[in-house]
Amino acid sequence: MSVFDRFNLTGRRALITGGSRGLGLEMAKALGEAGAELMIVGSDEEHLKRASAELHAVTIQADLSKPEEAERLCDVVLRDHAPIDILINNVGGRRINTPTEDLALGDWQRILDLNLTQAFILTKRIGGAMIQRKWGRIINISSINALWPGKAMRGRSYETSKGALTMFTKAVAADWAVHGITVNAIAPGPFLTDANKRWIGEKPEFEGEVADSIPMGRWGRPEEIAPLALYLASDASSYMTGSVLILDGGKLLW
């Protein structure tokens, strides 16, 4: 087997949450190009339609900020689309910037559910179904904010949830290694996703301020996460589990 063959995903089925745009869409493209059958999950019907046309993927609409929606998604996937070989828990976000002293409990819980609870539910149910087959790949999309509190960020629910997701990655990796399942995380830094472009639209100087804080001098392009996701999804990464791979242009170096 050549080294390139180790990246081949023919015969594998992948589920990517938040897969209709941004980082999720780019990761889905990479896995599809490597031969995987794709299933993408998103909350916006129009985004899903466009992604489906581009990727020829099965799509499921679900708002994973609600635990009951995550459970429903698992019901549908396990009933109609099993088995899933590769699970990318990509959906997440911050969406608020309220100081901790003013943050409502409901908003705190919503961000934890969006970034952490849904990943637990999908890992438990869809990842758990991998145990019997003795092969699986789970990739959690964390953040450099799991390791570093952003200076301009407020509320701290985002950092807390991503930090917990990172430790959840390591703990499940330890538990499931014996079953042939690897569990790893990618911790992206600043990327020019739609969400960050909205922040930049509201505060144009933000783009340059962030770029100046990165040794490489620029934001990441969404497609730059795709090769790393493919590596973690494939047999090329067969001896890697419990790892958190930082992809940030060197931002944490400063």
C-alpha positions as CSV (number, residue, x, y, z in Angstrom):
1,M,0.0,0.0,0.0
2,S,1.4,3.4,-1.0
3,V,1.3,6.3,1.4
4,F,-1.4,7.9,-0.8
5,D,-3.6,4.8,-0.5
6,R,-3.7,5.4,3.3
7,F,-5.8,8.5,2.7
8,N,-8.3,6.7,0.5
9,L,-11.8,6.7,2.1
10,T,-13.6,4.6,-0.5
11,G,-16.3,2.6,1.3
12,R,-16.4,4.8,4.4
13,R,-19.4,6.9,5.4
14,A,-18.8,10.3,7.1
15,L,-21.2,12.5,9.0
16,I,-20.1,16.2,9.4
17,T,-22.1,18.5,11.6
18,G,-22.2,22.1,10.5
19,G,-21.2,20.8,7.1
20,S,-23.1,23.1,4.9
21,R,-20.6,26.0,5.0
22,G,-17.3,27.3,6.4
23,L,-14.9,24.8,7.9
24,G,-17.4,22.0,7.9
25,L,-18.0,22.3,4.1
26,E,-14.3,22.3,3.3
27,M,-13.8,19.2,5.5
28,A,-16.7,17.5,3.8
29,K,-15.2,18.3,0.3
30,A,-11.9,16.8,1.3
31,L,-13.5,13.6,2.6
32,G,-15.7,13.4,-0.5
33,E,-12.7,13.8,-2.8
34,A,-11.0,10.9,-1.0
35,G,-14.0,8.7,-1.7
36,A,-16.2,8.9,1.4
37,E,-20.0,8.9,1.2
38,L,-21.1,12.1,2.8
39,M,-23.8,13.1,5.2
40,I,-23.9,16.7,6.3
41,V,-26.0,18.3,9.1
42,G,-26.9,22.0,9.3
43,S,-29.6,24.3,10.7
44,D,-30.2,26.3,7.6
45,E,-32.2,24.7,4.8
46,E,-30.9,26.9,2.0
47,H,-27.3,26.3,3.0
48,L,-27.9,22.6,3.0
49,K,-29.5,22.7,-0.4
50,R,-26.5,24.5,-1.9
51,A,-24.0,22.1,-0.2
52,S,-25.9,19.1,-1.3
53,A,-25.8,20.2,-4.9
54,E,-22.1,20.8,-4.7
55,L,-21.2,17.6,-2.7
56,H,-23.9,15.1,-3.7
57,A,-24.4,14.5,0.0
58,V,-27.3,13.4,2.1
59,T,-28.4,16.3,4.2
60,I,-30.3,16.5,7.5
61,Q,-31.6,19.7,9.0
62,A,-31.2,20.0,12.8
63,D,-30.5,22.8,15.3
64,L,-27.8,21.1,17.5
65,S,-27.9,23.9,20.0
66,K,-30.9,22.0,21.4
67,P,-30.1,18.6,22.9
68,E,-33.4,17.2,21.9
69,E,-32.5,17.9,18.3
70,A,-29.2,16.1,18.7
71,E,-31.0,13.1,20.0
72,R,-33.5,13.3,17.0
73,L,-30.6,13.5,14.6
74,C,-29.1,10.3,16.1
75,D,-32.4,8.5,15.8
76,V,-32.6,9.4,12.1
77,V,-29.0,8.5,11.3
78,L,-28.9,5.2,13.2
79,R,-32.3,4.2,11.7
80,D,-31.8,5.3,8.1
81,H,-28.1,5.9,7.4
82,A,-26.0,3.6,9.5
83,P,-23.2,2.6,9.7
84,I,-21.2,5.8,10.2
85,D,-17.5,5.3,10.0
86,I,-16.3,8.9,10.5
87,L,-17.9,11.5,12.7
88,I,-16.8,15.1,12.6
89,N,-18.3,17.1,15.5
90,N,-17.8,20.5,13.8
91,V,-20.9,22.6,14.7
92,G,-20.3,25.2,17.4
93,G,-19.9,28.9,17.9
94,R,-19.8,31.8,20.3
95,R,-22.7,34.1,19.0
96,I,-22.6,36.3,22.1
97,N,-20.1,38.6,23.8
98,T,-21.6,39.3,27.1
99,P,-19.4,39.9,30.2
100,T,-19.5,37.1,32.7
101,E,-21.0,39.3,35.4
102,D,-23.9,40.0,33.0
103,L,-24.3,36.7,31.4
104,A,-27.7,35.0,31.8
105,L,-27.8,31.4,32.9
106,G,-29.8,30.5,29.8
107,D,-27.3,32.0,27.5
108,W,-24.4,30.2,29.3
109,Q,-26.3,26.9,28.9
110,R,-27.1,27.5,25.3
111,I,-23.4,28.0,24.4
112,L,-22.4,24.9,26.3
113,D,-25.1,22.9,24.6
114,L,-24.0,24.2,21.2
115,N,-20.3,23.4,21.6
116,L,-20.3,20.5,24.1
117,T,-23.6,18.7,24.8
118,Q,-24.4,17.9,21.2
119,A,-20.9,16.5,20.7
120,F,-21.4,14.3,23.7
121,I,-24.7,13.0,22.4
122,L,-23.4,12.3,18.9
123,T,-20.2,10.7,20.3
124,K,-22.2,8.5,22.7
125,R,-24.7,7.3,20.1
126,I,-23.1,7.4,16.7
127,G,-19.6,6.9,18.0
128,G,-20.8,4.2,20.4
129,A,-22.2,2.3,17.4
130,M,-18.6,2.1,16.0
131,I,-17.5,-0.1,19.0
132,Q,-19.0,-3.3,17.6
133,R,-17.4,-2.8,14.2
134,K,-13.9,-2.2,15.8
135,W,-13.1,0.8,13.6
136,G,-14.0,4.5,13.7
137,R,-12.7,8.0,13.4
138,I,-14.1,10.8,15.6
139,I,-12.8,14.4,15.0
140,N,-13.9,17.2,17.4
141,I,-13.4,20.7,16.3
142,S,-12.2,22.6,19.3
143,S,-10.5,26.0,19.3
144,I,-7.3,27.7,20.4
145,N,-9.6,29.3,22.9
146,A,-9.7,26.0,24.7
147,L,-6.1,26.8,25.7
148,W,-6.1,30.6,25.7
149,P,-8.8,33.1,26.7
150,G,-9.2,35.6,24.0
151,K,-8.5,39.2,25.1
152,A,-11.5,40.7,23.4
153,M,-13.9,37.9,24.3
154,R,-16.4,38.1,27.1
155,G,-18.7,35.7,28.9
156,R,-16.2,32.8,28.8
157,S,-18.9,30.2,28.0
158,Y,-17.1,29.6,24.6
159,E,-13.7,29.0,26.1
160,T,-15.2,26.8,28.8
161,S,-17.1,24.6,26.4
162,K,-14.2,24.2,24.0
163,G,-11.9,23.4,26.9
164,A,-14.3,20.7,28.1
165,L,-14.7,19.4,24.6
166,T,-10.9,19.1,24.4
167,M,-10.7,17.0,27.6
168,F,-13.7,15.0,26.5
169,T,-11.7,14.1,23.3
170,K,-8.8,12.8,25.4
171,A,-11.0,10.9,27.8
172,V,-13.0,9.1,25.1
173,A,-9.8,8.4,23.1
174,A,-8.4,6.6,26.1
175,D,-11.6,4.6,26.6
176,W,-12.1,3.6,23.0
177,A,-8.6,3.0,21.8
178,V,-9.0,-0.7,22.5
179,H,-12.0,-0.8,20.1
180,G,-10.0,0.5,17.1
181,I,-11.6,4.0,17.4
182,T,-9.5,7.1,17.3
183,V,-10.7,10.3,18.8
184,N,-8.8,13.5,18.0
185,A,-9.4,17.3,18.0
186,I,-8.4,20.1,15.8
187,A,-8.0,23.5,17.5
188,P,-8.3,26.2,14.8
189,G,-7.2,29.8,15.3
190,P,-8.7,32.7,13.4
191,F,-10.2,31.6,10.1
192,L,-12.2,33.7,7.7
193,T,-15.5,31.9,8.2
194,D,-18.8,33.5,7.6
195,A,-19.2,34.1,11.3
196,N,-15.9,35.9,11.5
197,K,-16.6,37.9,8.4
198,R,-19.7,39.2,10.1
199,W,-17.7,40.3,13.1
200,I,-15.3,42.0,10.7
201,G,-18.2,43.7,9.0
202,E,-19.3,45.2,12.3
203,K,-15.7,46.2,13.2
204,P,-13.5,46.4,10.1
205,E,-10.3,47.2,12.0
206,F,-10.7,43.8,13.7
207,E,-9.4,42.0,10.6
208,G,-6.0,43.8,10.7
209,E,-5.7,43.7,14.5
210,V,-6.0,39.9,14.5
211,A,-3.7,39.4,11.5
212,D,-1.1,41.5,13.2
213,S,-1.2,39.1,16.2
214,I,-0.4,36.1,14.1
215,P,3.2,35.3,13.2
216,M,2.1,34.3,9.6
217,G,0.4,37.7,9.4
218,R,-2.9,36.6,8.1
219,W,-6.2,34.7,8.9
220,G,-6.6,31.1,7.9
221,R,-8.5,30.2,4.8
222,P,-11.3,27.7,5.5
223,E,-9.9,25.2,2.9
224,E,-6.6,25.0,4.9
225,I,-8.3,22.8,7.6
226,A,-9.3,20.2,5.0
227,P,-6.1,18.2,4.6
228,L,-5.7,17.9,8.4
229,A,-9.3,16.6,8.7
230,L,-8.6,14.1,5.9
231,Y,-5.5,12.8,7.7
232,L,-7.4,12.3,10.9
233,A,-10.3,10.6,9.1
234,S,-8.1,8.1,7.3
235,D,-5.8,5.1,8.0
236,A,-2.9,7.5,7.6
237,S,-3.5,8.6,11.3
238,S,-4.0,5.0,12.6
239,Y,-1.5,5.5,15.5
240,M,-2.8,8.9,16.6
241,T,-5.5,9.3,19.2
242,G,-6.2,11.7,22.0
243,S,-4.3,14.4,20.2
244,V,-5.2,18.1,19.9
245,L,-3.8,19.6,16.7
246,I,-3.4,23.4,16.7
247,L,-4.0,25.1,13.4
248,D,-3.5,28.8,14.0
249,G,-0.7,30.3,11.8
250,G,1.4,30.4,15.0
251,K,-0.9,32.7,17.0
252,L,-0.4,30.9,20.3
253,L,3.4,31.4,19.9
254,W,2.9,35.1,20.7
